[in-house]
Amino acid sequence: MRASRDPHGVPDLLGFSGRRYLVTGVLNDDSIAWHTARALQEAGAEVLLTGFGRTRRITEAAASGLPYPADVLELDVTRPEDLDALTKELERRWGAVDGVLHAIAAAPQSALSGNFLTTPVESATLALRTAAFSLHSLTTALAPLLREGGGAGGARGSVVGLDFDSSGAWPGYDWMGVGKATLGAVCRYLALYLGHSGIRVNLVAAGPVETVAGRAVSTFDRIADRWEQEAPLGWSRADPARLVGPVLFLLSDLAATVTGEIVHADGGMHAVRMGVGAVGEPPGIGAPPRAGKEDRS
């Protein structure tokens, strides 16, 4: 049986119609967070964005470009008073939250771009707090509202964070890389302690895309060049929209049994070490095998 579709053309198998989602980290209309907000609206969900300080006006401009202009709530995730105010406002507006996209990360230049050995503790602490502890702060602040989420089969709210592969060290990524490694651990512990409430917490480890945060890393182009040359499925640093699918999956009831997971949406780069360039052109289906020992199995 073919899945029905909502008026905007998104399969209702994902179950987003009538749901309520908070999307953080939108700075412009060329970010994963913005494209996620657009897809959620196109699927019939209500969406609110967050911004703070002087950059909030930039977020508001991006919000006006969504299919349905979205309100932008104040949130500096390092300020407990902002988290309290955000929770109260969401409770007033919605009463419950079905999902949250955590797309927050920042680090001073002294913690990036080859400065790892000389980074002052204040800069490293800020990077860790913003990139990793903020997932804990945001999730625990909204946990009472996420418990009230109305997913199918008794599922509650879903939190999805944006990540970057931290299984190895990336030149220039420095303390942000340490922050992303910590983010994975925070995700797992949140999954452990919130699972009994039905709240799911997962990450999407994306390949390099051209974002405000990415451009702050001096080696971004070198890393992205390698991805585009070596990822098994190929890659495009200029296409953040292609990462929306994995995020939507984890936010949806299709992932009702998934928590504490890191889904790699990176063209397969995390799974290889030398990239496809080391393999050469693989034989096609039905082509003779590469030269080597005769197979007598």
DRENKE-579746 format. One record per atom (N, C-alpha, C): x, y, z. Coordinates in steps of 0.05 Angstrom, whole numbers, plus 5000, padded with zeros to 4 digits. Layout:
XYZ
...
This chain:
501749765000
500050005000
501750255000
501250434983
502850684981
502150875003
504250995016
503751175038
502351425027
500351525042
499051775034
500852005039
500252235026
501852465029
500252705039
501552885053
500053125062
499953325039
498453545042
498153735019
500753845009
502953845025
505453955016
507253745003
506353495001
507853294987
509753135004
509753165031
511453005048
509852765059
510952525057
509452285066
508652315096
506052265102
505152285130
506152045147
507651865134
508851645149
510651755171
511751985168
513452115188
511852225211
509252275207
507452355229
507952635240
508852825223
509453095234
507053275235
504953215221
502653395220
501553455248
501353705255
500253785281
502253785303
504653685298
506753675319
508053945323
509653975345
510854235352
513854185357
515554345342
518354305343
519854575347
521854555364
523654785369
526254735353
527054925338
529554905322
531455125330
533755045339
535855245347
537955265325
539655465327
541955475310
541555575282
539255705276
538855815250
540156095249
542156125232
543456385228
542856505201
542256325182
541556415155
539956195141
539256245117
537556045103
539255845087
541755815095
543555625082
544755445103
543155365122
544055195144
542354945146
543454745159
541854495163
539454555180
539754725200
537454795217
535254925202
535955115184
533855255169
532355055150
533854895137
532554695119
530854495134
531754435158
530054255175
527454385183
527654645191
525254795198
523354805174
524354855150
522654865126
521354595121
522854375123
521654115118
519554045139
519954125164
517954065184
515354225178
515654475170
513254625163
511854505139
513354425119
512154305096
510754045102
511553915124
510153665133
507853725152
507253975157
504954045173
505454095202
507954125210
508654175238
508854475244
508454545269
508954815279
511854825287
513155055281
515955095286
516455365299
518155355320
519255605332
522355585330
523555815326
526455835325
527555985349
530155965354
531456115375
533756275363
534356495377
536556665370
537256825395
539556975393
540257135416
541957365408
541757575425
543557805421
543257935394
545558035384
545558175358
544857985335
545557725337
544957545315
542057465313
540457545333
537657475331
536257605307
537157845300
535957975276
536557815251
538857695250
539557525227
537757275226
537257155249
535456925251
532657005243
531757235252
529057325245
528757365215
530857475202
530757505173
530657235159
532157035169
531956765158
529256645163
528056695186
525456585193
523256695174
523656935165
521657055147
521656925120
523756775114
523956635088
522856355088
521956265111
520755995113
517955995099
516955755092
514255745080
512155895097
512455875123
510756015142
512556165162
512656425161
514456575179
514156475208
516456425221
516456315248
517556515268
516356515292
517356685313
520156595322
521756785332
524356725342
524456795372
524956605388
525056645417
527956685426
528356845446
531056905456
532156665471
534656585463
536056375477
539056395474
540356465495
543256425498
543456175515
544355955504
544155695518
546055685542
547855875544
549655885568
548356035591
546056155587
544756315608
542356155620
542456075645
540255925657
537656075656
537756345659
535356505658
533956495631
535556475609
534356445583
532956175580
534155965590
532955705589
530355695605
530255815628
527855835644
525655985629
526356215617
524356365602
523356225578
525156085564
524355925540
522355705548
522955565569
521155345578
518355455585
518255685599
515655795606
514155895581
515556005562
514256105538
513155865521
514755655519
513755415504
511455285518
511455285544
509255175559
506755345555
507055605555
504855785550
503655755522
505355735502
504455715475
503355435467
504855235475
504254965465
503454765487
504454795511
503854605532
505654365531
506654295508
508454065504
510154105479
512353965478
514153985455
514653705444
514353675418
514753405407
517653355399
519153565394
521953515387
523553775386
526253735388
528053955389
530453895371
531254085355
533754055340
535854235354
537954105364
540254245376
542354285355
542654535345
544654595325
546354825335
547454785358
548954985372
551854905376
553655075368
556555035373
557955295368
560055345384
561655585380
564255555396
566255685385
568855685399
570355935390
571856055409
573456285401
575856195383
576856385368
579056315349
581456195363
581756275389
584056175404
583855875410
581455755405
581055465410
580955315384
581555445361
581255325335
583755375318
583755245294
585655315273
588555295281
589255075294
591955015301
592955125328
591155245343
591855365369
591455175392
591154915387
590354725408
592354735431
594954735426
596854715447
597054965465
596155185455
596355435469
593655545478
591555395473
588855495480
588555545510
587755785519
587355825547
584955675557
584855615583
582755455594
580055585590
579955845591
577355985588
576155935560
577855935540
576955885512
576055595509
577655405520
576855125518
574255075533
573955195556
571555155571
569055265556
569355495543
567155605528
566355415505
568455305491
567855125469
566354875479
567254765501
565954525512
563154585522
562854815535
560254885545
558154925523
559055065502
557255125480
556654885463
558754735456
558354515437
557154265450
557754215476
556953965488
555053995512
555854155532
554154175556
551454305549
551454465527
548854595519
546754385512
547554155502
545653945496
544353845522
545953825543
544853755570
543053975580
543954225579
542354445589
539654475576
539654465549
537254495534
535354265539
536454015538
534753785540
533453765568
535053805589
533953785616
531954005622
532454245611
530554465615
527854405603
527854275579
525354225565
524253945571
525653785587
524753515592
521853495601
520853675620
518053655628
516153685604
516753855585
515053895562
515353665542
517853565539
518253335521
516853085531
516553055557
515052815567
512152825559
511153065553
508353085545
507953065515
510153025500
509852985471
508052745465
506552765444
504552565438
505252385415
507552255415
508352075393
506651825393
506651685370
505251435368
506451225386
504651045395
505650815411
506750895438
505951135448
506951215474
509551365473
510651405449
513251545446
512951835456
515051945468
514952215477
516852385459
517852605469
519352785453
522052675443
523052785422
525552705410
527452945408
529952915417
531953115415
534153015395
534753185376
536853115356
538853335356
541453265359
543653455357
545253415333
546453625322
548253615299
551053575309
552453385296
555053295305
556953295281
559553245287
561553195266
563252965277
564052795259
565452545267
567852615285
567952505309
570052565328
571652315335
571552115318
573051865323
576051905319
576752125306
579552185302
579952485306
582452575303
583152855306
583352985279
581953215275
581953365250
583653615253
585753645237
587453885239
585754135238
586254315257
584854575258
582154565273
580954335276
578354315289
578754335320
580954235329
581954285356
579854255378
579454465394
577654435417
574754395410
573954475385
571354415376
571054115372
573253985362
573153695360
572953555387
574353665407
574053555434
571153595443
570053825437
567253875444
565353685431
565753615405
564053425392
564353145403
566753065411
567152815424
565552805451
565653025465
564153045490
561153045485
560353165463
557553165455
556452885453
557952705440
557152435438
556752295464
558552355484
558252235510
555752345525
555352615522
552952735534
550452615523
550352575497
548052445484
547452175497
549552015500
549051745511
548051745540
549151935555
548251945583
545452065586
544752255568
541952345568
540052125560
540851965540
539251735532
538851545555
540951505571
540751325594
538851425615
539051675622
537451785645
534651875637
534151925611
531552025603
529851805589
531151575584
529651365569
527151275584
527251265610
524851175625
522451365621
523051615613
520951815608
520051805579
521251635563
520451615535
521751825517
523651975529
524952185513
527452065500
527652105473
529852005458
531852225452
534452165453
536552355447
538552225428
538952345405
540652235384
542152455370
544252385355
545852575340
545952495311
546352695294
546952655266
549752765261
551652595254
554352675248
554552735218
554452995212
554453075184
557253105173
557453085147
559953155134
560253455134
562553565125
562953855125
561154005106
559654195116
558054375099
558754655105
558354825085
559155105088
557155255105
557755285131
556155425150
557855645163
556655815179
558156015193
560155885211
559355675226
561255535244
563555405228
562855275206
564855145190
566955335179
566155565170
568055755158
569955875179
569355835205
571055935226
573555765229
573555515218
575755335219
577555375195
580055445200
581855525178
582355295158
582155045167
582654815150
580154705138
577954845140
575354745130
575554655100
576754825083
576854755055
578454505050
580654465064
582254225061
580653975069
579253995091
577653765101
575353715081
573953925072
571753885053
572753785026
575153875018
576253774992
576653464994
577753375016
578153085018
575452935018
573453045032
570852915032
569752895004
569853104989
568753104962
570252924943
572752874949
574352704932
574252404940
573752354966
574152084976
571751954988
569552094994
567251965007
566051764988
565451524997
564351314979
561851394963
560151544976
557651634963
557951914951
560352024952
560752294942
559852494964
560352744959
559652954978
559553224965
557953404976
557853684967
557653864992
559754024995
559754205019
557554425017
556554464993
554654684989
551754584989
551254355000
548554234999
547554145027
546954345045
546054265072
543354125072
541754175051
539054065051
539053755050
541153635040
541253345038
541553215065
542153365086
542453255113
539853255128
537753375117
535253395131
533953125136
534152945117
532852675119
533552525144
536152495150
536852355175
535752495200
535752765200
534652915223
531652855226
530152865204
527352815205
526752535214
528352345205
527952065214
528152045244
530152165256
530552145285
528452305300
527352515289
525252665302
522552515300
522352335281
519752215275
519251965292
516851865291
516151615305
517451365292
518451395267
519851175255
522351095272
523351285287
525751225304
524951195333
522551095338
521551075365
523150895383
524750715371
526350525387
529250605387
529950845377
532750925374
533351145393
535351105410
536351315427
539251265434
540751485440
543551465446
545251405421
544151455398
545451365373
546751605359
548851555344
550051745326
549651645297
548051775282
547551705254
549451865236
551151725222
553151865205
551851925177
551552175172
550552265146
552752415132
554752265123
557252385113
558252255088
556452135073
557352005048
558951755052
559051655077
560551415083
563351465091
564151715094
566951775099
567951665126
566151655146
566951555172
567751255172
566851115151
567150825150
569750745136
571150935124
573550865109
575851025120
578250935114
580651075125
582251215103
582451085080
584051215058
582251315036
579651275038
577851385018
577751214993
575851274975
575551114951
577851144932
579451364935
581751394917
583751184919
583951054943
585850844947
584950584933
582450564926
581350314915
581550314884
581350554873
581250564844
578450514834
578050504808
575450464797
574550174802
572350134818
571449864823
570149734799
570249474797
568949344774
565949374777
564549384755
561649404756
560449134760
557849124763
556448874767
556848694742
557748454747
558248274725
560948294713
562548494722
565248534711
567048324724
569248254711
571048064722
572348174747
573048004766
574348104791
577148214785
578148374804
580748474801
582848254802
585148294790
587248094790
588048034819
588647774824
589347694850
589347394852
589447284876
589347004879
586746884869
586946654857
584546524847
582746444870
580146494867
578246424888
577246144883
577845954901
577045674898
574845604918
573545804930
571445734950
568945624936
